[in-house]
Amino acid sequence: MATAGDAAGSVHATRRAASGDVAGLVEVLGRAFDDDPVAGFLFRGDRRRHRGLRRFFRIQLTSLYAGDGEVWTTGDLAGAAIWAPPSKALPGLRDLWHLAPLLPDLAGLGRSVPDAARLLAEVERRRPRAPHWYLATLGTDPDRQGKGVGSALLVDVLSRCDAEGVPAYLESSKERNLAFYARHRFEVTGELQVPHGGPRLWFMWREPRPPGD
Ligand SMILES: CC(C)(COP(=O)(O)OP(=O)(O)OC[C@H]1O[C@@H](n2cnc3c(N)ncnc32)[C@H](O)[C@@H]1OP(=O)(O)O)[C@@H](O)C(=O)NCCC(=O)NCCS
C-alpha cells in the first residue's frame, strides 16, 4: 500500500481491490473512459459506448485479470489501475473468448467487429516479448482527476518494478496522457494510426529505476 500527496496536500491511500469493489469500479472506469478515442471508435453511439465500456471493465475485473492480475484502487474508489504481472501469458484465444459478450455492443457487425479484431491483433503484435508488468487500464473518476489519484495508483507496482528490476509497458490512446506517463518514467517506443478513422495509439515502455538513482 502506498500514499501520494495531491495538489491540496492530502494523500490517497491505495489498496488491492476486492471482489466487493467490482460494481463500483466498473462505474468509475466507465465514466473515466467515456470520451476515450478507442471506446468511441469501437462502440458507436452513446448507448452502445455506455454499455460496452461497462461490460468491458466487468470482463477485465472478473475474468481477464481476476486470477493472475492485480487491481489497485483507493479507499474511496476514486479510480483503478489494472495490471498483468510478468508471469501472465500474452493474451490468447481464451482471452478472446472472454471478450465475446462485447459483440452486441460493437456497432454494425460488418464494420466494427473486423475493426476491433484488427486493432486487438495489432496491439498484441506490438506487445514486447520481454517480461514486464502490463498496465491494462488506468482510470480516475472524472471529477477526481488532476488531484494525484492516478499517480498514487501507479506507485505500488512501479515501486515493485524498481525493486525487482522489471520493466513496465502500456498503450495510451490520448496524447494528453503522454506527459503524465513520462513523469512516471515511461517513454514512447512506437505509435499506431488505426485505419478507417480510428484513434492514434502510443506504446510506452518503462525501464526500472536503477538502484540508487
Ligand atoms: C490519465 C489519468 C488516469 C490520470 O489520472 P489523474 O488522477 O488525473 O492523475 P494525476 O492527478 O496523478 O496527474 C494529473 C496529470 O494527468 C494528466 N491528465 C490526463 N488527463 C487528465 C485529465 N482529464 N484531468 C487531469 N489531468 C489529466 C495531466 O498530465 C495531469 O498533469 P497536469 O496537472 O500537469 O496537467 C486520468 O486523467 C484518466 O482517468 N483519464 C481518462 C482515462 C485515461 O485516459 N486513462 C489512461 C489510459 S492510457
The ligand as an SDF file (V2000), in Angstrom:
LIG
                    3D

 48 50  0  0  0  0  0  0  0  0999 V2000
   -4.8720    9.7320  -17.1730 C   0  0  0  0  0  0  0  0  0  0  0  0
   -5.4860    9.6560  -15.7820 C   0  0  0  0  0  0  0  0  0  0  0  0
   -5.5540    8.2010  -15.3310 C   0  0  0  0  0  0  0  0  0  0  0  0
   -4.6180   10.4300  -14.8110 C   0  0  0  0  0  0  0  0  0  0  0  0
   -5.1990   10.3020  -13.5340 O   0  0  0  0  0  0  0  0  0  0  0  0
   -5.2490   11.5740  -12.5660 P   0  0  0  0  0  0  0  0  0  0  0  0
   -5.8430   11.1180  -11.2920 O   0  0  0  0  0  0  0  0  0  0  0  0
   -5.9150   12.6970  -13.2700 O   0  0  0  0  0  0  0  0  0  0  0  0
   -3.6870   11.8040  -12.4470 O   0  0  0  0  0  0  0  0  0  0  0  0
   -2.8410   12.7810  -11.5200 P   0  0  0  0  0  0  0  0  0  0  0  0
   -3.7370   13.7420  -10.8300 O   0  0  0  0  0  0  0  0  0  0  0  0
   -1.9300   11.9500  -10.7390 O   0  0  0  0  0  0  0  0  0  0  0  0
   -1.9680   13.5410  -12.6080 O   0  0  0  0  0  0  0  0  0  0  0  0
   -2.5930   14.5050  -13.4190 C   0  0  0  0  0  0  0  0  0  0  0  0
   -1.9030   14.5510  -14.7280 C   0  0  0  0  0  0  0  0  0  0  0  0
   -2.5210   13.6090  -15.5960 O   0  0  0  0  0  0  0  0  0  0  0  0
   -2.6480   14.1520  -16.9010 C   0  0  0  0  0  0  0  0  0  0  0  0
   -4.0560   14.1190  -17.2890 N   0  0  0  0  0  0  0  0  0  0  0  0
   -4.5160   13.4230  -18.3520 C   0  0  0  0  0  0  0  0  0  0  0  0
   -5.8260   13.5550  -18.4570 N   0  0  0  0  0  0  0  0  0  0  0  0
   -6.2340   14.3510  -17.4440 C   0  0  0  0  0  0  0  0  0  0  0  0
   -7.4900   14.8620  -17.0490 C   0  0  0  0  0  0  0  0  0  0  0  0
   -8.6080   14.5620  -17.7310 N   0  0  0  0  0  0  0  0  0  0  0  0
   -7.5530   15.6460  -15.9520 N   0  0  0  0  0  0  0  0  0  0  0  0
   -6.4340   15.9590  -15.2750 C   0  0  0  0  0  0  0  0  0  0  0  0
   -5.2100   15.5160  -15.5980 N   0  0  0  0  0  0  0  0  0  0  0  0
   -5.1150   14.7050  -16.6820 C   0  0  0  0  0  0  0  0  0  0  0  0
   -2.0980   15.5150  -16.8720 C   0  0  0  0  0  0  0  0  0  0  0  0
   -0.7620   15.3830  -17.3700 O   0  0  0  0  0  0  0  0  0  0  0  0
   -2.0400   15.9030  -15.4280 C   0  0  0  0  0  0  0  0  0  0  0  0
   -0.9180   16.6610  -15.2100 O   0  0  0  0  0  0  0  0  0  0  0  0
   -1.0560   18.2640  -15.1700 P   0  0  0  0  0  0  0  0  0  0  0  0
   -1.7990   18.5280  -13.8940 O   0  0  0  0  0  0  0  0  0  0  0  0
    0.3640   18.6980  -15.1850 O   0  0  0  0  0  0  0  0  0  0  0  0
   -1.8380   18.6380  -16.3930 O   0  0  0  0  0  0  0  0  0  0  0  0
   -6.9090   10.2640  -15.7380 C   0  0  0  0  0  0  0  0  0  0  0  0
   -6.8530   11.5710  -16.2180 O   0  0  0  0  0  0  0  0  0  0  0  0
   -7.9540    9.4870  -16.5090 C   0  0  0  0  0  0  0  0  0  0  0  0
   -8.6010    8.6160  -15.9500 O   0  0  0  0  0  0  0  0  0  0  0  0
   -8.1560    9.8260  -17.7870 N   0  0  0  0  0  0  0  0  0  0  0  0
   -9.1740    9.1720  -18.6010 C   0  0  0  0  0  0  0  0  0  0  0  0
   -8.8530    7.7050  -18.8650 C   0  0  0  0  0  0  0  0  0  0  0  0
   -7.4610    7.5560  -19.4470 C   0  0  0  0  0  0  0  0  0  0  0  0
   -7.0880    8.2220  -20.4170 O   0  0  0  0  0  0  0  0  0  0  0  0
   -6.6910    6.6220  -18.8700 N   0  0  0  0  0  0  0  0  0  0  0  0
   -5.3410    6.3100  -19.3120 C   0  0  0  0  0  0  0  0  0  0  0  0
   -5.4020    5.2730  -20.3920 C   0  0  0  0  0  0  0  0  0  0  0  0
   -3.8060    5.0670  -21.1330 S   0  0  0  0  0  0  0  0  0  0  0  0
  1  2  1  0
  2  3  1  0
  2  4  1  0
  2 36  1  0
  4  5  1  0
  5  6  1  0
  6  7  2  0
  6  8  1  0
  6  9  1  0
  9 10  1  0
 10 11  2  0
 10 12  1  0
 10 13  1  0
 13 14  1  0
 14 15  1  0
 15 16  1  0
 15 30  1  0
 16 17  1  0
 17 18  1  0
 17 28  1  0
 18 19  1  0
 18 27  1  0
 19 20  2  0
 20 21  1  0
 21 22  1  0
 21 27  2  0
 22 23  1  0
 22 24  2  0
 24 25  1  0
 25 26  2  0
 26 27  1  0
 28 29  1  0
 28 30  1  0
 30 31  1  0
 31 32  1  0
 32 33  2  0
 32 34  1  0
 32 35  1  0
 36 37  1  0
 36 38  1  0
 38 39  2  0
 38 40  1  0
 40 41  1  0
 41 42  1  0
 42 43  1  0
 43 44  2  0
 43 45  1  0
 45 46  1  0
 46 47  1  0
 47 48  1  0
M  END
$$$$
